[in-house]
Each structure stands twice: as C-alpha cells, then as structure tokens.
C-alpha cells in the first residue's frame, strides 16, 4: 500500500488500537528513497505499556533511531 493517502485515513488506522485501549508507540524504521522518514506502530497487549516501549527501544538499537530528513 505504497503511495499517497488522504489525511482522513489516519483515523481508520489509529482506531484499531485506540478503541480497545491498547498501548501504542510509533517508532522510526528507515527512510524512503527520497530520504523521508518511515515509521511503524508497535501495539502492545492490554496494560503492558512498558512492553511496547521496550520493543521500540530495541528497534531503535537495530535501525539507529530517528534522523531528521534532508532539507
């Protein structure tokens, strides 16, 4: 599903974790060919906020964390 998406599509993707009250963390995982950041949503089990945060921290160690896009 690569390509342009309308801003209104965000509510659809956010609702999967928000409606059941699951903890969610967004983390950077790389860049596009144009240098723009790519992210992933990490959804944890109920009442396991620390699990989602720990996964994001481990992922940061693998991909190098957030880097600002080129100007």
C-alpha positions as CSV (number, residue, x, y, z in Angstrom):
1,X,0.0,0.0,0.0
2,X,2.6,2.5,-1.0
3,X,1.5,5.8,-2.3
4,X,-0.4,8.9,-1.3
5,X,-3.2,8.5,1.3
6,X,-5.8,11.1,2.4
7,X,-5.2,12.5,5.8
8,X,-8.7,11.3,6.8
9,X,-7.4,7.7,6.5
10,X,-5.4,8.2,9.8
11,X,-8.5,7.7,12.0
12,X,-9.0,4.2,10.5
13,X,-5.5,3.0,11.4
14,X,-5.4,4.7,14.8
15,X,-8.8,3.2,15.8
16,X,-7.5,-0.4,15.8
17,X,-5.5,0.2,18.9
18,X,-7.5,3.1,20.4
19,X,-10.9,1.5,20.6
20,X,-9.8,-1.5,22.8
21,X,-7.4,0.8,24.8
22,X,-4.2,-0.9,23.8
23,X,-0.9,0.9,24.3
24,X,0.8,2.1,21.1
25,X,4.2,3.5,20.3
26,X,5.4,4.9,17.0
27,X,9.0,4.3,16.0
28,X,11.2,5.2,13.0
29,X,12.4,2.3,11.0
30,X,14.1,3.8,8.0
31,X,13.8,6.2,5.1
32,X,12.2,6.3,1.7
33,X,14.4,6.6,-1.5
34,X,13.7,10.4,-1.2
35,X,15.0,10.5,2.3
36,X,11.7,10.9,4.1
37,X,11.2,9.0,7.4
38,X,9.2,5.7,7.6
39,X,7.7,4.7,10.9
40,X,5.9,1.7,12.4
41,X,3.2,1.4,15.1
42,X,4.0,-1.0,17.9
43,X,0.8,-2.2,19.6
44,X,1.2,-3.8,23.0
45,X,-1.1,-6.1,25.0
46,X,-3.6,-4.6,27.5
47,X,-1.9,-2.9,30.4
48,X,1.6,-3.6,29.0
49,X,2.8,-0.1,28.1
50,X,6.3,-1.0,29.1
51,X,6.3,-3.9,26.6
52,X,5.5,-1.6,23.7
53,X,8.1,0.9,24.8
54,X,10.8,-1.8,25.2
55,X,10.1,-3.1,21.7
56,X,10.5,0.5,20.4
57,X,13.8,0.9,22.3
58,X,15.2,-2.4,20.9
59,X,14.1,-1.5,17.4
60,X,16.0,1.9,17.8
61,X,19.1,-0.1,18.5
62,X,18.7,-2.0,15.3
63,X,17.8,0.8,12.9
64,X,19.7,3.7,14.6
65,X,16.7,5.8,15.8
66,X,15.2,8.9,14.3
67,X,17.2,11.0,11.9
68,X,15.8,14.3,10.5
69,X,15.0,14.2,6.8
70,X,17.3,16.2,4.5
71,X,16.4,19.8,3.8
